[in-house]
Amino acid sequence: MEEELTDFKGGMTENYVCVQLIRSGLRPYFWRNDRGTKEVDFIVSLAGQLIPIEVKSGDNVRSTSLNDYVKLYRPPYAIRLSEKNFGFDNGIRSIPLYAAFCIRDL
């Protein structure tokens, strides 16, 4: 049973974040590169700017897809939701998963 939950952890976490974004009045989109090899989980409009959001359900918070998006489109900042605490480093705002509901207020 535990192994089955682990298999779906990423999808369930992304679904949770999507619901929180919609409940906050945001309209989430996603981004995928031309080859379909990289994708960013969500793109939302905040204060007239398109902001990429990457969701991480595990310990590894690295994301080459988010880095590629930032290099290509140069948003004012990016957001990473994970189990880690609040922070800001290299243009990425870290937000704990439990606080996904407050993204609109950033």
DSSP file (Angstrom, degrees, kcal/mol; ACC not computed):
  #  RESIDUE AA STRUCTURE BP1 BP2  ACC     N-H-->O    O-->H-N    N-H-->O    O-->H-N    TCO  KAPPA ALPHA  PHI   PSI    X-CA   Y-CA   Z-CA
    1    1 A M     >        0   0    0      0, 0.0     4,-1.8     0, 0.0     5,-0.2   0.000 360.0 360.0 360.0 -45.6    0.0    0.0    0.0
    2    2 A E  H  >  +     0   0    0      1,-0.2     4,-2.0     2,-0.2     5,-0.1   0.881 360.0  53.3 -62.5 -38.4    2.8    2.5    0.9
    3    3 A E  H  > S+     0   0    0      1,-0.2     4,-1.8     2,-0.2    -1,-0.2   0.886 106.2  53.0 -63.7 -39.2    4.6    1.8   -2.4
    4    4 A E  H  > S+     0   0    0      1,-0.2     4,-1.0     2,-0.2    -1,-0.2   0.899 108.6  49.8 -63.4 -40.7    1.4    2.6   -4.3
    5    5 A L  H  X S+     0   0    0     -4,-1.8     4,-0.6     1,-0.2     3,-0.5   0.889 107.6  54.3 -65.1 -38.7    1.0    5.9   -2.5
    6    6 A T  H >< S+     0   0    0     -4,-2.0     3,-0.9     1,-0.2     4,-0.4   0.883 102.6  57.7 -61.8 -38.6    4.7    6.7   -3.3
    7    7 A D  H 3< S+     0   0    0     -4,-1.8    -1,-0.2     1,-0.2     4,-0.2   0.825 115.4  35.7 -60.5 -32.1    4.0    6.1   -7.0
    8    8 A F  H 3X S+     0   0    0     -4,-1.0     4,-2.7    -3,-0.5     5,-0.3   0.352  86.5 102.9-104.7   4.1    1.3    8.8   -7.0
    9    9 A K  H <X S+     0   0    0     -3,-0.9     4,-2.3    -4,-0.6     5,-0.2   0.895  82.0  48.5 -57.9 -45.1    2.8   11.3   -4.6
   10   10 A G  H  > S+     0   0    0     -4,-0.4     4,-2.4     2,-0.2    -1,-0.2   0.931 114.0  45.3 -62.6 -46.9    3.9   13.7   -7.3
   11   11 A G  H  > S+     0   0    0     -4,-0.2     4,-2.2     1,-0.2    -2,-0.2   0.891 113.6  49.3 -65.1 -40.5    0.6   13.7   -9.1
   12   12 A M  H  X S+     0   0    0     -4,-2.7     4,-2.2     2,-0.2    -1,-0.2   0.887 111.4  50.0 -66.3 -38.0   -1.4   14.1   -5.9
   13   13 A T  H  X S+     0   0    0     -4,-2.3     4,-2.2    -5,-0.3    -2,-0.2   0.920 111.1  48.2 -67.3 -43.7    0.8   16.9   -4.7
   14   14 A E  H  X S+     0   0    0     -4,-2.4     4,-2.6     1,-0.2    -2,-0.2   0.896 110.8  51.9 -62.4 -39.8    0.5   18.8   -8.1
   15   15 A N  H  X S+     0   0    0     -4,-2.2     4,-2.4     2,-0.2    -2,-0.2   0.917 108.1  51.5 -63.1 -43.3   -3.3   18.3   -7.9
   16   16 A Y  H  X S+     0   0    0     -4,-2.2     4,-2.1     1,-0.2    -2,-0.2   0.931 112.0  46.5 -57.1 -47.5   -3.4   19.7   -4.4
   17   17 A V  H  X S+     0   0    0     -4,-2.2     4,-2.5     1,-0.2    -2,-0.2   0.911 110.1  53.3 -64.4 -42.5   -1.5   22.8   -5.6
   18   18 A C  H  X S+     0   0    0     -4,-2.6     4,-2.4     1,-0.2    -1,-0.2   0.920 109.0  49.2 -58.5 -44.9   -3.7   23.2   -8.6
   19   19 A V  H  X S+     0   0    0     -4,-2.4     4,-2.7     1,-0.2    -1,-0.2   0.908 111.0  50.2 -61.4 -42.4   -6.8   23.2   -6.4
   20   20 A Q  H  X S+     0   0    0     -4,-2.1     4,-1.3     2,-0.2    -2,-0.2   0.894 110.2  50.0 -64.5 -39.6   -5.3   25.8   -4.1
   21   21 A L  H  <>S+     0   0    0     -4,-2.5     5,-2.4     2,-0.2     3,-0.3   0.939 113.2  45.6 -63.6 -46.8   -4.4   28.0   -7.1
   22   22 A I  H ><5S+     0   0    0     -4,-2.4     3,-1.9     1,-0.2    -2,-0.2   0.912 110.5  53.1 -63.9 -43.4   -7.9   27.8   -8.5
   23   23 A R  H 3<5S+     0   0    0     -4,-2.7    -1,-0.2     1,-0.3    -2,-0.2   0.783 104.9  57.1 -62.7 -25.7   -9.5   28.4   -5.1
   24   24 A S  T 3<5S-     0   0    0     -4,-1.3    -1,-0.3    -3,-0.3    -2,-0.2   0.437 124.9-104.3 -83.7   0.3   -7.3   31.6   -4.8
   25   25 A G  T < 5S+     0   0    0     -3,-1.9     2,-0.2     1,-0.3    -3,-0.2   0.582  78.4 132.7  89.3  10.0   -8.8   32.9   -8.0
   26   26 A L      < -     0   0    0     -5,-2.4    -1,-0.3    -6,-0.2    -2,-0.1  -0.620  52.1-139.0 -93.1 154.8   -5.8   32.1  -10.2
   27   27 A R        -     0   0    0     -2,-0.2     2,-0.2    18,-0.1    18,-0.2  -0.902  23.5-150.4-113.7 102.2   -6.0   30.4  -13.6
   28   28 A P        +     0   0    0      0, 0.0     2,-0.2     0, 0.0    16,-0.2  -0.514  19.9 172.5 -80.1 138.3   -3.1   27.9  -13.8
   29   29 A Y  E     -A   43   0A   0     14,-2.1    14,-2.2    -2,-0.2     2,-0.3  -0.677  19.6-136.4-120.5 179.3   -1.5   27.0  -17.1
   30   30 A F  E     -     0   0A   0     12,-0.3     2,-0.4    -2,-0.2    11,-0.2  -0.920   6.2-136.9-135.9 167.1    1.6   24.9  -17.8
   31   31 A W  E     +A   40   0A   0      9,-1.6     9,-2.3    -2,-0.3     2,-0.3  -0.975  17.5 177.0-127.0 139.4    4.6   25.2  -20.1
   32   32 A R  E     -A   39   0A   0     -2,-0.4     7,-0.2     7,-0.2    -2,-0.0  -0.996  30.2-118.0-136.5 139.9    6.4   22.5  -22.2
   33   33 A N    >   -     0   0    0      5,-2.1     3,-1.3    -2,-0.3     5,-0.1  -0.198  38.1 -95.7 -72.0 171.2    9.3   23.1  -24.5
   34   34 A D  T 3  S+     0   0    0      1,-0.3    -1,-0.1     2,-0.1    -2,-0.0   0.819 125.2  47.5 -58.8 -34.2    9.0   22.4  -28.3
   35   35 A R  T 3  S-     0   0    0      1,-0.0    -1,-0.3     3,-0.0    -2,-0.0   0.598 107.2-124.5 -84.3 -11.0   10.5   18.9  -28.0
   36   36 A G  S <  S+     0   0    0     -3,-1.3    -2,-0.1     2,-0.2     3,-0.1   0.701  81.0 113.6  75.8  19.0    8.2   18.0  -25.0
   37   37 A T  S    S+     0   0    0      1,-0.1     2,-0.4    28,-0.0    28,-0.1   0.613  71.5  42.1 -98.3 -14.2   11.2   17.0  -22.9
   38   38 A K        +     0   0    0     27,-0.1    -5,-2.1    -5,-0.1     2,-0.3  -0.978  63.5 172.5-132.5 144.6   10.9   19.8  -20.3
   39   39 A E  E     -A   32   0A   0     -2,-0.4     2,-0.4    -7,-0.2    -7,-0.2  -0.996  25.5-141.7-151.9 150.1    7.9   21.2  -18.5
   40   40 A V  E     -A   31   0A   0     -9,-2.3    -9,-1.6    -2,-0.3    14,-0.1  -0.935  23.8-133.9-109.0 134.1    7.0   23.6  -15.7
   41   41 A D  E    S+     0   0A   0     -2,-0.4     2,-0.3   -11,-0.2    13,-0.2   0.891  79.3   4.2 -58.2 -47.1    4.0   22.5  -13.6
   42   42 A F  E     - B   0  53A   0     11,-2.2    11,-3.3   -12,-0.1     2,-0.4  -0.993  50.4-165.1-142.8 148.2    2.1   25.8  -13.5
   43   43 A I  E     +AB  29  52A   0    -14,-2.2   -14,-2.1    -2,-0.3     2,-0.3  -0.998  22.8 176.7-126.6 126.4    2.3   29.3  -15.0
   44   44 A V  E     - B   0  51A   0      7,-2.3     7,-3.4    -2,-0.4     2,-0.7  -0.909  31.6-118.1-128.6 157.8    0.1   31.9  -13.3
   45   45 A S  E     + B   0  50A   0     -2,-0.3     2,-0.5   -18,-0.2     5,-0.2  -0.866  34.6 174.6 -96.3 118.2   -0.4   35.6  -13.8
   46   46 A L  E >  S- B   0  49A   0      3,-2.8     3,-1.8    -2,-0.7    59,-0.0  -0.988  71.6 -17.4-125.6 121.4    0.5   37.6  -10.7
   47   47 A A  T 3  S-     0   0    0     -2,-0.5    -1,-0.1     1,-0.3     3,-0.1   0.860 128.7 -53.0  52.5  39.3    0.4   41.4  -10.8
   48   48 A G  T 3  S+     0   0    0      1,-0.2     2,-0.4     0, 0.0    -1,-0.3   0.549 117.6 109.9  78.3   7.0    0.5   41.3  -14.5
   49   49 A Q  E <  S-B   46   0A   0     -3,-1.8    -3,-2.8    26,-0.0     2,-0.6  -0.911  70.8-122.8-116.2 142.8    3.5   39.1  -14.7
   50   50 A L  E     -B   45   0A   0     -2,-0.4    -5,-0.2    -5,-0.2    -7,-0.0  -0.761  33.4-168.9 -84.2 120.3    3.7   35.4  -15.8
   51   51 A I  E     -B   44   0A   0     -7,-3.4    -7,-2.3    -2,-0.6     2,-0.2  -0.941  13.8-138.1-117.1 123.9    5.2   33.5  -12.9
   52   52 A P  E     -B   43   0A   0      0, 0.0    27,-2.5     0, 0.0     2,-0.4  -0.577  16.2-162.2 -80.1 143.0    6.4   29.9  -13.2
   53   53 A I  E     -Bc  42  79A   0    -11,-3.3   -11,-2.2    -2,-0.2     2,-0.4  -0.990   3.8-167.0-128.2 124.8    5.6   27.5  -10.4
   54   54 A E  E     - c   0  80A   0     25,-2.7    27,-2.9    -2,-0.4     2,-0.5  -0.932   9.1-152.2-111.1 134.7    7.4   24.2   -9.8
   55   55 A V  E     - c   0  81A   0     -2,-0.4     2,-0.5    25,-0.2    27,-0.2  -0.916  10.6-173.0-110.2 128.1    5.9   21.6   -7.4
   56   56 A K        -     0   0    0     25,-3.0    27,-0.2    -2,-0.5    41,-0.1  -0.981  12.4-179.7-123.6 123.1    8.3   19.1   -5.7
   57   57 A S        +     0   0    0     -2,-0.5     2,-0.1    25,-0.1    -1,-0.1   0.592  67.2  49.5 -95.6 -12.0    6.8   16.3   -3.5
   58   58 A G  S    S-     0   0    0      2,-0.4    25,-0.5   -48,-0.0    -2,-0.1  -0.339  98.8 -86.1-114.3-165.5   10.2   14.8   -2.5
   59   59 A D  S    S+     0   0    0     -2,-0.1     2,-0.6    23,-0.1    -3,-0.0   0.792 101.2  84.8 -75.5 -30.4   13.5   15.8   -1.1
   60   60 A N        +     0   0    0      1,-0.1    -2,-0.4     2,-0.0    -3,-0.1  -0.643  48.5 172.0 -79.0 116.4   15.1   16.7   -4.4
   61   61 A V        +     0   0    0     -2,-0.6    -1,-0.1    -4,-0.1     2,-0.1   0.337  35.8 119.2-108.3   6.5   14.1   20.3   -5.3
   62   62 A R        -     0   0    0      4,-0.0     2,-0.3     1,-0.0    -2,-0.0  -0.438  38.1-177.5 -69.3 145.6   16.4   20.7   -8.4
   63   63 A S     >  -     0   0    0     -2,-0.1     4,-2.0     1,-0.1     5,-0.1  -0.803  21.4-178.1-149.7 104.6   14.5   21.4  -11.6
   64   64 A T  H  > S+     0   0    0     -2,-0.3     4,-2.6     2,-0.2     5,-0.2   0.841  90.0  58.2 -68.8 -31.5   16.3   21.8  -14.9
   65   65 A S  H  > S+     0   0    0      2,-0.2     4,-2.4     1,-0.2    -1,-0.2   0.936 107.5  45.4 -63.6 -45.7   12.9   22.6  -16.6
   66   66 A L  H  > S+     0   0    0      1,-0.2     4,-2.5     2,-0.2    -2,-0.2   0.919 113.0  51.0 -63.2 -43.2   12.3   25.5  -14.3
   67   67 A N  H  X S+     0   0    0     -4,-2.0     4,-2.3     1,-0.2    -2,-0.2   0.908 110.5  48.9 -60.6 -42.3   15.9   26.8  -14.8
   68   68 A D  H  X S+     0   0    0     -4,-2.6     4,-2.2     2,-0.2    -1,-0.2   0.909 110.9  50.1 -64.3 -42.2   15.4   26.5  -18.6
   69   69 A Y  H  X S+     0   0    0     -4,-2.4     4,-3.0     2,-0.2     5,-0.4   0.930 110.8  49.4 -60.6 -46.3   12.1   28.4  -18.4
   70   70 A V  H  X S+     0   0    0     -4,-2.5     4,-2.0     1,-0.2    -2,-0.2   0.904 112.2  47.8 -61.8 -42.9   13.7   31.2  -16.3
   71   71 A K  H  < S+     0   0    0     -4,-2.3    -1,-0.2    -5,-0.2    -2,-0.2   0.882 117.2  43.0 -64.8 -37.9   16.7   31.5  -18.7
   72   72 A L  H  < S+     0   0    0     -4,-2.2    -2,-0.2    -5,-0.2    -1,-0.2   0.910 130.0  20.6 -76.2 -44.7   14.4   31.6  -21.8
   73   73 A Y  H  < S-     0   0    0     -4,-3.0    -3,-0.2    -5,-0.2    -2,-0.2   0.571  85.8-144.2-108.3 -11.6   11.6   34.0  -20.5
   74   74 A R     <  -     0   0    0     -4,-2.0    -4,-0.1    -5,-0.4    -3,-0.1   0.905  21.5-168.7  49.1  59.0   13.3   35.9  -17.7
   75   75 A P        -     0   0    0      0, 0.0     3,-0.1     0, 0.0   -24,-0.1  -0.334  36.4-108.1 -68.6 160.9   10.3   36.2  -15.3
   76   76 A P  S    S-     0   0    0      0, 0.0     2,-0.3     0, 0.0   -25,-0.1   0.809  94.4 -22.6 -62.0 -27.6   10.8   38.6  -12.3
   77   77 A Y        -     0   0    0     16,-0.0     2,-0.3     2,-0.0    15,-0.2  -0.957  62.7-131.4-166.7 169.5   11.0   35.5  -10.1
   78   78 A A  E     - d   0  92A   0     13,-2.4    15,-3.4    -2,-0.3     2,-0.4  -0.865  17.0-133.8-125.9 163.3    9.9   31.9  -10.0
   79   79 A I  E     -cd  53  93A   0    -27,-2.5   -25,-2.7    -2,-0.3     2,-0.5  -0.965  12.8-169.2-122.3 135.9    8.1   29.9   -7.2
   80   80 A R  E     -cd  54  94A   0     13,-2.8    15,-2.6    -2,-0.4     2,-0.5  -0.982   7.0-160.7-123.2 120.0    9.0   26.4   -5.9
   81   81 A L  E     +cd  55  95A   0    -27,-2.9   -25,-3.0    -2,-0.5     2,-0.3  -0.867  34.6 127.3 -97.8 129.3    6.6   24.6   -3.7
   82   82 A S  E    S- d   0  96A   0     13,-1.8    15,-2.2    -2,-0.5    16,-0.2  -0.878  74.1 -78.2-159.4-171.7    8.1   21.8   -1.6
   83   83 A E  S    S+     0   0    0    -25,-0.5   -24,-0.1    -2,-0.3   -26,-0.1   0.556  97.2 101.0 -77.4  -8.2    8.5   20.5    1.9
   84   84 A K  S    S-     0   0    0     11,-0.2    -2,-0.3     1,-0.1    13,-0.1  -0.271  78.3-101.5 -76.5 165.0   11.2   23.1    2.6
   85   85 A N        -     0   0    0      1,-0.2    -1,-0.1    11,-0.1    -3,-0.0  -0.157  51.6 -67.0 -79.5 175.0   10.6   26.3    4.5
   86   86 A F  S    S+     0   0    0      9,-0.1     2,-0.3     7,-0.1     9,-0.2  -0.308  71.4 135.4 -60.1 145.3   10.0   29.9    3.1
   87   87 A G  E     -E   94   0A   0      7,-1.6     7,-2.6    -3,-0.1     2,-0.3  -0.973  43.6-135.1-176.2 172.7   13.1   31.4    1.4
   88   88 A F  E     +E   93   0A   0     -2,-0.3     2,-0.3     5,-0.2     5,-0.2  -0.933  31.7 154.9-147.0 120.4   14.4   33.3   -1.6
   89   89 A D  E >   -E   92   0A   0      3,-2.1     3,-1.7    -2,-0.3    -2,-0.0  -0.972  66.4  -7.7-151.3 130.9   17.5   32.3   -3.5
   90   90 A N  T 3  S-     0   0    0     -2,-0.3     3,-0.1     1,-0.3    -1,-0.1   0.850 128.8 -51.6  53.0  40.4   18.7   33.0   -7.0
   91   91 A G  T 3  S+     0   0    0      1,-0.2   -13,-2.4   -14,-0.1     2,-0.5   0.594 113.3 117.5  77.4  10.3   15.3   34.4   -8.1
   92   92 A I  E <   -dE  78  89A   0     -3,-1.7    -3,-2.1   -15,-0.2     2,-0.6  -0.951  54.1-149.5-116.4 121.1   13.3   31.5   -6.7
   93   93 A R  E     -dE  79  88A   0    -15,-3.4   -13,-2.8    -2,-0.5     2,-0.5  -0.779  14.2-148.9 -85.6 120.5   10.8   31.9   -3.9
   94   94 A S  E     +dE  80  87A   0     -7,-2.6    -7,-1.6    -2,-0.6   -13,-0.2  -0.794  19.3 179.1 -91.1 129.6   10.6   28.8   -1.9
   95   95 A I  E     -d   81   0A   0    -15,-2.6   -13,-1.8    -2,-0.5   -11,-0.2  -0.998  29.8-116.9-131.7 132.2    7.1   28.2   -0.4
   96   96 A P  E >   -d   82   0A   0      0, 0.0     3,-1.8     0, 0.0   -13,-0.2  -0.376  28.0-118.0 -65.1 147.7    6.1   25.2    1.8
   97   97 A L  G >  S+     0   0    0    -15,-2.2     3,-1.8     1,-0.3     4,-0.2   0.861 112.9  61.9 -54.0 -38.8    3.4   23.1    0.3
   98   98 A Y  G 3  S+     0   0    0      1,-0.3     3,-0.4   -16,-0.2    -1,-0.3   0.729 101.4  54.2 -63.1 -19.3    1.1   23.8    3.1
   99   99 A A  G X   +     0   0    0     -3,-1.8     3,-2.1     1,-0.2    -1,-0.3   0.146  68.2 115.5-101.5  18.3    1.1   27.5    2.2
  100  100 A A  G X   +     0   0    0     -3,-1.8     3,-1.4     1,-0.3     4,-0.2   0.804  67.6  67.8 -57.3 -28.8    0.1   27.1   -1.5
  101  101 A F  G 3  S+     0   0    0     -3,-0.4     3,-0.4     1,-0.2    -1,-0.3   0.694  93.7  58.0 -65.7 -18.4   -3.1   29.0   -0.7
  102  102 A C  G X  S+     0   0    0     -3,-2.1     3,-1.1     1,-0.2    -1,-0.2   0.373  72.1 100.9 -96.4   6.0   -1.1   32.2   -0.1
  103  103 A I  G X  S+     0   0    0     -3,-1.4     3,-1.9     1,-0.3    -1,-0.2   0.889  76.8  59.1 -58.0 -40.6    0.6   32.4   -3.6
  104  104 A R  G 3  S+     0   0    0     -3,-0.4    -1,-0.3     1,-0.3    -2,-0.1   0.794 101.6  56.2 -59.9 -27.3   -1.8   35.0   -4.8
  105  105 A D  G <         0   0    0     -3,-1.1    -1,-0.3     1,-0.2    -2,-0.2   0.314 360.0 360.0 -90.7   8.7   -0.8   37.4   -2.0
  106  106 A L    <         0   0    0     -3,-1.9    -1,-0.2    -4,-0.1    -2,-0.1   0.509 360.0 360.0 -74.0 360.0    2.9   37.4   -2.8
